[in-house]
C-alpha cells in the first residue's frame, strides 16, 4: 500500500484525539484513563497476537530497544499526554505536537543517519508555520495555569519523537504490526502496577456512556489503528518525511468539522492549510545530484 495513503488514513483516524482526550481527561484521572485505554487495546492486541501467531524474535539489542519503546509508548507518551490535557487546552497541545517534525528531523539525522536536506528544512518550517496560523486563529491563552499541562504534553511529544525514530529500526527488521503489538503489550505490562494502584477506591461505575465512547475512541482508533498505521508508514519512508504529516491533523480536524458539524472555514484557515500542505509536499522531494 502507498505510504502516503497510509499516512492520510493515520491523520484521518487520529485527528480527533486532541478533542476527545481533552474531554475525557477533565472527568477521568489520567492514570485511570490510561489504564482503561491500555487494557482495552491490550486485550485486542493479545487476541490478534494468538490468532496470527506472531513470532517473538527480539534478542540482545533489539529486546532492549523493545523495552525502551514500550516504556516510551504508554507510561511516558500516553500517560503524560492525558495528564497534561487535564491542565491545558486542545489547541495548545496541538501546537506543541506540531514541533514533532522538527524534533524527528534532528534526532533521526543523528540516530538513523537520515540526511537533513534543504527541502526537509523548508518543508518542515512551512508545515509548522501553517499549523500555527490555523491554531492561533482559535486563540491561545497561554498562562501560568497551563504551564503544568504544557510541560507534560511536551514530555509526551519528546516520547513520541523517540518512539518514532527508535522504532523505525525495529519496524524495518521485524515488521510494523509485530513491532507495534509487542511494544504496546510491554508498555501495558509496565504501566499495569500504576493502573492497579490508581484503581484502588476509584468508582468506575460512575463513568457515563459518553465517556466510555471517548475511552473506546482512544483505545481503538488512536492506540490501535493510529499506531499500526504509523509504524506501517515508517516501514516504507524515512522518519523525518513521515513525521511532517502529523501537522496535517489540525487541517483534517477542521475539514471534518466542516463536513459533519457544518463549522465554517475562514480565509485564515485556508491560507494556513495551503501553507501546511505545501510544507508536507516539499519535505517529500528528493534531491539527486547528477555526477558530471
ABEGO torsion letter per residue (X at the ends): XBAAAAAAAAAAAAAAAAAAAAAAAAABBAAAAAAAAAAAAAAAAAAAAAAAGBBBABBEAAAAAAAAAAAAAAAAAAAAAAAAAAABBAAAAAAAAAAAAAAAAAAAAAAAGBBBBAAAAAAAAAAAAAAAAAAAAAEBBBBAAAAAAAAAAAAAAAAAAAAAAAAAAAAAAAEAAAAAAAAAAAAAAAAAAAAAAAABGBBAAABBAAAAAAAAAAAAAAAAAAAAAAAAAAAABBAAAAAAAAAAAAAAAAAAAAAAAGBBBBAAAAAAAAAAAAAAAAAABBBBBBBX
